[in-house]
Amino acid sequence: MVVNMLEAKSTLSQLVAALEAGEESEIVIARRGRPAARLTALAGTGSVARRIGVARGRFTVPDDFGRDDDAIADLFTGDAETIEPRTPAA
């Protein structure tokens, strides 16, 4: 597909949407009838869902991970008392 510069400026969102949907593989932007630029979709721009689980097995969550959740919530609500420092697990 070839579009002129003015059309590209005024319909950029629709042109990008057409590329993302796979309706167009590339769009050539012309200035005074001569090709000046090529607009293409980026390769490998999958959805976020593909990244979920990418770190599975690379670390472990301690059993007491959420131990301080209530105390932290109290800090935000103004109900906090003195919080004892947590010692790292061996």
N, CA, C and O atoms as CSV, one atom per row, in Angstrom:
chain,resi,resn,atom,element,x,y,z
A,1,MET,N,N,0.838,-1.165,0.000
A,1,MET,CA,C,0.000,0.000,0.000
A,1,MET,C,C,0.890,1.237,0.000
A,1,MET,O,O,1.872,1.298,0.740
A,2,VAL,N,N,0.557,2.204,-0.810
A,2,VAL,CA,C,1.290,3.460,-0.879
A,2,VAL,C,C,0.336,4.587,-0.496
A,2,VAL,O,O,-0.769,4.682,-1.030
A,3,VAL,N,N,0.771,5.444,0.434
A,3,VAL,CA,C,-0.015,6.601,0.839
A,3,VAL,C,C,0.855,7.841,0.739
A,3,VAL,O,O,2.076,7.762,0.881
A,4,ASN,N,N,0.230,8.988,0.493
A,4,ASN,CA,C,1.019,10.212,0.456
A,4,ASN,C,C,1.255,10.724,1.875
A,4,ASN,O,O,0.632,10.247,2.824
A,5,MET,N,N,2.143,11.682,2.013
A,5,MET,CA,C,2.549,12.179,3.321
A,5,MET,C,C,1.368,12.736,4.114
A,5,MET,O,O,1.234,12.441,5.302
A,6,LEU,N,N,0.526,13.520,3.490
A,6,LEU,CA,C,-0.622,14.115,4.181
A,6,LEU,C,C,-1.565,13.035,4.695
A,6,LEU,O,O,-2.037,13.109,5.829
A,7,GLU,N,N,-1.840,12.038,3.870
A,7,GLU,CA,C,-2.716,10.945,4.295
A,7,GLU,C,C,-2.085,10.174,5.456
A,7,GLU,O,O,-2.781,9.795,6.398
A,8,ALA,N,N,-0.776,9.942,5.392
A,8,ALA,CA,C,-0.081,9.219,6.460
A,8,ALA,C,C,-0.157,9.995,7.771
A,8,ALA,O,O,-0.360,9.406,8.833
A,9,LYS,N,N,0.006,11.317,7.697
A,9,LYS,CA,C,-0.061,12.135,8.903
A,9,LYS,C,C,-1.459,12.119,9.520
A,9,LYS,O,O,-1.602,12.071,10.742
A,10,SER,N,N,-2.469,12.159,8.689
A,10,SER,CA,C,-3.828,12.255,9.214
A,10,SER,C,C,-4.435,10.900,9.591
A,10,SER,O,O,-5.420,10.855,10.328
A,11,THR,N,N,-3.866,9.800,9.100
A,11,THR,CA,C,-4.431,8.475,9.398
A,11,THR,C,C,-3.400,7.521,9.996
A,11,THR,O,O,-3.514,6.304,9.846
A,12,LEU,N,N,-2.405,8.069,10.668
A,12,LEU,CA,C,-1.323,7.225,11.193
A,12,LEU,C,C,-1.848,6.113,12.100
A,12,LEU,O,O,-1.418,4.967,11.978
A,13,SER,N,N,-2.764,6.433,13.000
A,13,SER,CA,C,-3.289,5.406,13.917
A,13,SER,C,C,-3.944,4.261,13.159
A,13,SER,O,O,-3.756,3.097,13.511
A,14,GLN,N,N,-4.709,4.581,12.124
A,14,GLN,CA,C,-5.370,3.542,11.345
A,14,GLN,C,C,-4.349,2.726,10.546
A,14,GLN,O,O,-4.509,1.516,10.389
A,15,LEU,N,N,-3.316,3.376,10.050
A,15,LEU,CA,C,-2.276,2.651,9.301
A,15,LEU,C,C,-1.549,1.671,10.221
A,15,LEU,O,O,-1.302,0.525,9.846
A,16,VAL,N,N,-1.211,2.127,11.421
A,16,VAL,CA,C,-0.530,1.239,12.380
A,16,VAL,C,C,-1.450,0.089,12.775
A,16,VAL,O,O,-0.998,-1.049,12.901
A,17,ALA,N,N,-2.726,0.372,12.968
A,17,ALA,CA,C,-3.682,-0.686,13.319
A,17,ALA,C,C,-3.761,-1.729,12.209
A,17,ALA,O,O,-3.851,-2.924,12.488
A,18,ALA,N,N,-3.729,-1.288,10.956
A,18,ALA,CA,C,-3.771,-2.227,9.827
A,18,ALA,C,C,-2.533,-3.116,9.819
A,18,ALA,O,O,-2.623,-4.302,9.501
A,19,LEU,N,N,-1.384,-2.554,10.164
A,19,LEU,CA,C,-0.158,-3.356,10.244
A,19,LEU,C,C,-0.243,-4.355,11.390
A,19,LEU,O,O,0.103,-5.524,11.225
A,20,GLU,N,N,-0.701,-3.899,12.547
A,20,GLU,CA,C,-0.799,-4.781,13.706
A,20,GLU,C,C,-1.779,-5.923,13.474
A,20,GLU,O,O,-1.563,-7.038,13.948
A,21,ALA,N,N,-2.851,-5.645,12.747
A,21,ALA,CA,C,-3.866,-6.672,12.480
A,21,ALA,C,C,-3.445,-7.615,11.361
A,21,ALA,O,O,-4.109,-8.621,11.113
A,22,GLY,N,N,-2.350,-7.298,10.688
A,22,GLY,CA,C,-1.895,-8.137,9.586
A,22,GLY,C,C,-2.617,-7.863,8.284
A,22,GLY,O,O,-2.465,-8.615,7.321
A,23,GLU,N,N,-3.408,-6.789,8.238
A,23,GLU,CA,C,-4.121,-6.448,7.006
A,23,GLU,C,C,-3.157,-5.946,5.935
A,23,GLU,O,O,-3.409,-6.107,4.740
A,24,GLU,N,N,-2.067,-5.346,6.362
A,24,GLU,CA,C,-1.013,-4.865,5.458
A,24,GLU,C,C,0.318,-5.365,5.980
A,24,GLU,O,O,0.523,-5.428,7.192
A,25,SER,N,N,1.227,-5.723,5.083
A,25,SER,CA,C,2.554,-6.149,5.524
A,25,SER,C,C,3.511,-4.965,5.597
A,25,SER,O,O,4.432,-4.952,6.414
A,26,GLU,N,N,3.288,-3.966,4.737
A,26,GLU,CA,C,4.072,-2.748,4.790
A,26,GLU,C,C,3.299,-1.617,4.128
A,26,GLU,O,O,2.450,-1.840,3.265
A,27,ILE,N,N,3.609,-0.413,4.549
A,27,ILE,CA,C,2.977,0.772,3.984
A,27,ILE,C,C,4.099,1.705,3.562
A,27,ILE,O,O,4.960,2.049,4.372
A,28,VAL,N,N,4.095,2.114,2.307
A,28,VAL,CA,C,5.097,3.030,1.790
A,28,VAL,C,C,4.502,4.432,1.820
A,28,VAL,O,O,3.398,4.668,1.328
A,29,ILE,N,N,5.254,5.351,2.406
A,29,ILE,CA,C,4.826,6.743,2.473
A,29,ILE,C,C,5.582,7.508,1.394
A,29,ILE,O,O,6.811,7.493,1.341
A,30,ALA,N,N,4.818,8.172,0.540
A,30,ALA,CA,C,5.421,8.888,-0.588
A,30,ALA,C,C,5.347,10.396,-0.367
A,30,ALA,O,O,4.401,10.913,0.227
A,31,ARG,N,N,6.376,11.084,-0.865
A,31,ARG,CA,C,6.395,12.536,-0.866
A,31,ARG,C,C,6.495,12.981,-2.323
A,31,ARG,O,O,7.449,12.650,-3.028
A,32,ARG,N,N,5.503,13.727,-2.749
A,32,ARG,CA,C,5.410,14.164,-4.147
A,32,ARG,C,C,5.484,12.988,-5.121
A,32,ARG,O,O,6.123,13.070,-6.170
A,33,GLY,N,N,4.819,11.898,-4.754
A,33,GLY,CA,C,4.745,10.739,-5.637
A,33,GLY,C,C,5.942,9.810,-5.600
A,33,GLY,O,O,5.938,8.781,-6.277
A,34,ARG,N,N,6.971,10.142,-4.827
A,34,ARG,CA,C,8.173,9.294,-4.736
A,34,ARG,C,C,8.241,8.654,-3.359
A,34,ARG,O,O,8.033,9.335,-2.355
A,35,PRO,N,N,8.528,7.359,-3.293
A,35,PRO,CA,C,8.631,6.686,-1.990
A,35,PRO,C,C,9.670,7.366,-1.103
A,35,PRO,O,O,10.794,7.622,-1.536
A,36,ALA,N,N,9.288,7.654,0.135
A,36,ALA,CA,C,10.192,8.323,1.062
A,36,ALA,C,C,10.450,7.498,2.325
A,36,ALA,O,O,11.513,7.613,2.934
A,37,ALA,N,N,9.489,6.676,2.715
A,37,ALA,CA,C,9.642,5.892,3.947
A,37,ALA,C,C,8.799,4.631,3.860
A,37,ALA,O,O,7.842,4.549,3.090
A,38,ARG,N,N,9.179,3.649,4.670
A,38,ARG,CA,C,8.441,2.395,4.722
A,38,ARG,C,C,8.005,2.167,6.163
A,38,ARG,O,O,8.821,2.242,7.082
A,39,LEU,N,N,6.736,1.890,6.358
A,39,LEU,CA,C,6.172,1.621,7.671
A,39,LEU,C,C,5.859,0.129,7.728
A,39,LEU,O,O,5.083,-0.377,6.917
A,40,THR,N,N,6.461,-0.575,8.685
A,40,THR,CA,C,6.226,-2.016,8.823
A,40,THR,C,C,5.991,-2.353,10.288
A,40,THR,O,O,6.404,-1.612,11.180
A,41,ALA,N,N,5.334,-3.460,10.522
A,41,ALA,CA,C,5.130,-3.937,11.894
A,41,ALA,C,C,6.432,-4.531,12.403
A,41,ALA,O,O,7.214,-5.080,11.627
A,42,LEU,N,N,6.662,-4.424,13.687
A,42,LEU,CA,C,7.852,-5.021,14.280
A,42,LEU,C,C,7.663,-6.522,14.397
A,42,LEU,O,O,6.576,-6.995,14.729
A,43,ALA,N,N,8.707,-7.255,14.130
A,43,ALA,CA,C,8.645,-8.713,14.242
A,43,ALA,C,C,8.716,-9.120,15.710
A,43,ALA,O,O,9.437,-8.514,16.503
A,44,GLY,N,N,7.963,-10.147,16.054
A,44,GLY,CA,C,8.042,-10.690,17.399
A,44,GLY,C,C,7.401,-9.834,18.468
A,44,GLY,O,O,7.792,-9.919,19.632
A,45,THR,N,N,6.436,-9.019,18.113
A,45,THR,CA,C,5.749,-8.217,19.133
A,45,THR,C,C,4.498,-8.943,19.580
A,45,THR,O,O,3.379,-8.525,19.282
A,46,GLY,N,N,4.701,-10.037,20.300
A,46,GLY,CA,C,3.578,-10.843,20.767
A,46,GLY,C,C,2.894,-10.212,21.963
A,46,GLY,O,O,3.293,-9.152,22.444
A,47,SER,N,N,1.885,-10.867,22.419
A,47,SER,CA,C,1.127,-10.355,23.553
A,47,SER,C,C,1.882,-10.612,24.854
A,47,SER,O,O,2.826,-11.401,24.894
A,48,VAL,N,N,1.458,-9.945,25.897
A,48,VAL,CA,C,2.063,-10.098,27.214
A,48,VAL,C,C,1.895,-11.519,27.718
A,48,VAL,O,O,2.734,-12.010,28.473
A,49,ALA,N,N,0.836,-12.180,27.317
A,49,ALA,CA,C,0.550,-13.527,27.793
A,49,ALA,C,C,1.699,-14.496,27.498
A,49,ALA,O,O,1.884,-15.468,28.229
A,50,ARG,N,N,2.453,-14.249,26.463
A,50,ARG,CA,C,3.573,-15.135,26.125
A,50,ARG,C,C,4.691,-15.064,27.158
A,50,ARG,O,O,5.453,-16.021,27.300
A,51,ARG,N,N,4.808,-13.951,27.882
A,51,ARG,CA,C,5.900,-13.785,28.826
A,51,ARG,C,C,5.600,-14.404,30.180
A,51,ARG,O,O,6.520,-14.629,30.965
A,52,ILE,N,N,4.349,-14.681,30.471
A,52,ILE,CA,C,3.999,-15.217,31.782
A,52,ILE,C,C,4.647,-16.588,31.951
A,52,ILE,O,O,4.538,-17.453,31.081
A,53,GLY,N,N,5.311,-16.768,33.068
A,53,GLY,CA,C,5.961,-18.031,33.361
A,53,GLY,C,C,7.384,-18.138,32.849
A,53,GLY,O,O,8.009,-19.192,32.968
A,54,VAL,N,N,7.906,-17.057,32.279
A,54,VAL,CA,C,9.240,-17.119,31.699
A,54,VAL,C,C,10.321,-17.386,32.760
A,54,VAL,O,O,11.374,-17.935,32.434
A,55,ALA,N,N,10.075,-17.006,34.024
A,55,ALA,CA,C,11.070,-17.210,35.083
A,55,ALA,C,C,10.774,-18.441,35.935
A,55,ALA,O,O,11.407,-18.650,36.969
A,56,ARG,N,N,9.820,-19.249,35.503
A,56,ARG,CA,C,9.453,-20.428,36.277
A,56,ARG,C,C,10.683,-21.308,36.520
A,56,ARG,O,O,11.413,-21.663,35.595
A,57,GLY,N,N,10.884,-21.646,37.800
A,57,GLY,CA,C,11.996,-22.526,38.159
A,57,GLY,C,C,13.310,-21.810,38.396
A,57,GLY,O,O,14.287,-22.453,38.779
A,58,ARG,N,N,13.373,-20.509,38.185
A,58,ARG,CA,C,14.636,-19.779,38.354
A,58,ARG,C,C,14.843,-19.273,39.778
A,58,ARG,O,O,15.964,-18.929,40.150
A,59,PHE,N,N,13.803,-19.224,40.563
A,59,PHE,CA,C,13.925,-18.819,41.951
A,59,PHE,C,C,12.811,-19.469,42.751
A,59,PHE,O,O,11.832,-19.971,42.199
A,60,THR,N,N,12.983,-19.445,44.058
A,60,THR,CA,C,11.949,-20.002,44.928
A,60,THR,C,C,11.450,-18.906,45.864
A,60,THR,O,O,12.212,-18.031,46.276
A,61,VAL,N,N,10.187,-18.965,46.188
A,61,VAL,CA,C,9.567,-18.009,47.091
A,61,VAL,C,C,9.564,-18.635,48.481
A,61,VAL,O,O,9.078,-19.753,48.653
A,62,PRO,N,N,10.104,-17.925,49.479
A,62,PRO,CA,C,10.127,-18.488,50.831
A,62,PRO,C,C,8.711,-18.723,51.351
A,62,PRO,O,O,7.774,-18.028,50.957
A,63,ASP,N,N,8.564,-19.702,52.233
A,63,ASP,CA,C,7.253,-20.021,52.799
A,63,ASP,C,C,6.649,-18.850,53.570
A,63,ASP,O,O,5.428,-18.701,53.617
A,64,ASP,N,N,7.506,-18.013,54.180
A,64,ASP,CA,C,6.995,-16.891,54.974
A,64,ASP,C,C,7.013,-15.576,54.189
A,64,ASP,O,O,7.124,-14.504,54.785
A,65,PHE,N,N,6.906,-15.648,52.890
A,65,PHE,CA,C,6.987,-14.469,52.027
A,65,PHE,C,C,6.000,-13.374,52.425
A,65,PHE,O,O,6.378,-12.202,52.444
A,66,GLY,N,N,4.776,-13.704,52.736
A,66,GLY,CA,C,3.765,-12.717,53.062
A,66,GLY,C,C,3.639,-12.423,54.543
A,66,GLY,O,O,2.648,-11.837,54.977
A,67,ARG,N,N,4.616,-12.816,55.311
A,67,ARG,CA,C,4.552,-12.704,56.769
A,67,ARG,C,C,4.277,-11.283,57.241
A,67,ARG,O,O,3.541,-11.095,58.210
A,68,ASP,N,N,4.842,-10.289,56.588
A,68,ASP,CA,C,4.727,-8.908,57.044
A,68,ASP,C,C,3.633,-8.124,56.331
A,68,ASP,O,O,3.562,-6.905,56.485
A,69,ASP,N,N,2.795,-8.775,55.572
A,69,ASP,CA,C,1.767,-8.064,54.808
A,69,ASP,C,C,0.868,-7.203,55.684
A,69,ASP,O,O,0.604,-6.049,55.344
A,70,ASP,N,N,0.393,-7.737,56.801
A,70,ASP,CA,C,-0.502,-6.975,57.673
A,70,ASP,C,C,0.212,-5.756,58.258
A,70,ASP,O,O,-0.365,-4.672,58.338
A,71,ALA,N,N,1.461,-5.939,58.664
A,71,ALA,CA,C,2.225,-4.827,59.234
A,71,ALA,C,C,2.465,-3.744,58.183
A,71,ALA,O,O,2.398,-2.555,58.496
A,72,ILE,N,N,2.736,-4.129,56.973
A,72,ILE,CA,C,2.943,-3.162,55.893
A,72,ILE,C,C,1.643,-2.428,55.590
A,72,ILE,O,O,1.653,-1.214,55.381
A,73,ALA,N,N,0.536,-3.142,55.564
A,73,ALA,CA,C,-0.762,-2.505,55.335
A,73,ALA,C,C,-1.054,-1.500,56.438
A,73,ALA,O,O,-1.598,-0.429,56.169
A,74,ASP,N,N,-0.699,-1.830,57.683
A,74,ASP,CA,C,-0.905,-0.911,58.803
A,74,ASP,C,C,-0.103,0.374,58.633
A,74,ASP,O,O,-0.550,1.437,59.065
A,75,LEU,N,N,1.059,0.298,58.018
A,75,LEU,CA,C,1.858,1.495,57.759
A,75,LEU,C,C,1.103,2.469,56.854
A,75,LEU,O,O,1.222,3.683,57.016
A,76,PHE,N,N,0.340,1.951,55.917
A,76,PHE,CA,C,-0.406,2.794,54.988
A,76,PHE,C,C,-1.688,3.349,55.591
A,76,PHE,O,O,-2.158,4.409,55.180
A,77,THR,N,N,-2.256,2.646,56.558
A,77,THR,CA,C,-3.520,3.090,57.143
A,77,THR,C,C,-3.329,3.890,58.423
A,77,THR,O,O,-4.293,4.432,58.963
A,78,GLY,N,N,-2.099,3.970,58.915
A,78,GLY,CA,C,-1.834,4.725,60.134
A,78,GLY,C,C,-2.019,3.913,61.399
A,78,GLY,O,O,-1.980,4.472,62.495
A,79,ASP,N,N,-2.218,2.618,61.281
A,79,ASP,CA,C,-2.418,1.753,62.434
A,79,ASP,C,C,-1.131,1.064,62.875
A,79,ASP,O,O,-1.170,0.120,63.664
A,80,ALA,N,N,-0.005,1.527,62.372
A,80,ALA,CA,C,1.250,0.817,62.601
A,80,ALA,C,C,1.766,1.014,64.015
A,80,ALA,O,O,1.698,2.104,64.583
A,81,GLU,N,N,2.278,-0.062,64.555
A,81,GLU,CA,C,3.029,-0.022,65.807
A,81,GLU,C,C,4.477,-0.256,65.413
A,81,GLU,O,O,4.794,-0.255,64.223
A,82,THR,N,N,5.329,-0.449,66.343
A,82,THR,CA,C,6.729,-0.704,66.030
A,82,THR,C,C,6.851,-2.049,65.329
A,82,THR,O,O,6.313,-3.057,65.785
A,83,ILE,N,N,7.557,-2.043,64.231
A,83,ILE,CA,C,7.774,-3.284,63.477
A,83,ILE,C,C,9.177,-3.772,63.768
A,83,ILE,O,O,10.153,-3.035,63.623
A,84,GLU,N,N,9.262,-5.021,64.180
A,84,GLU,CA,C,10.543,-5.605,64.453
A,84,GLU,C,C,11.275,-5.880,63.150
A,84,GLU,O,O,10.672,-6.367,62.193
A,85,PRO,N,N,12.567,-5.576,63.099
A,85,PRO,CA,C,13.331,-5.858,61.885
A,85,PRO,C,C,13.348,-7.363,61.613
A,85,PRO,O,O,13.448,-8.174,62.534
A,86,ARG,N,N,13.253,-7.706,60.377
A,86,ARG,CA,C,13.233,-9.113,59.973
A,86,ARG,C,C,14.661,-9.584,59.743
A,86,ARG,O,O,15.447,-8.898,59.091
A,87,THR,N,N,14.990,-10.732,60.269
A,87,THR,CA,C,16.310,-11.301,60.039
A,87,THR,C,C,16.229,-12.222,58.841
A,87,THR,O,O,15.268,-12.978,58.705
A,88,PRO,N,N,17.217,-12.170,57.977
A,88,PRO,CA,C,17.205,-13.033,56.796
A,88,PRO,C,C,17.255,-14.504,57.166
A,88,PRO,O,O,17.905,-14.890,58.138
A,89,ALA,N,N,16.572,-15.313,56.393
A,89,ALA,CA,C,16.597,-16.765,56.618
A,89,ALA,C,C,17.949,-17.310,56.210
A,89,ALA,O,O,18.562,-16.846,55.248
A,90,ALA,N,N,18.397,-18.288,56.945
A,90,ALA,CA,C,19.695,-18.880,56.644
A,90,ALA,C,C,19.606,-19.903,55.563
A,90,ALA,O,O,20.618,-20.497,55.192
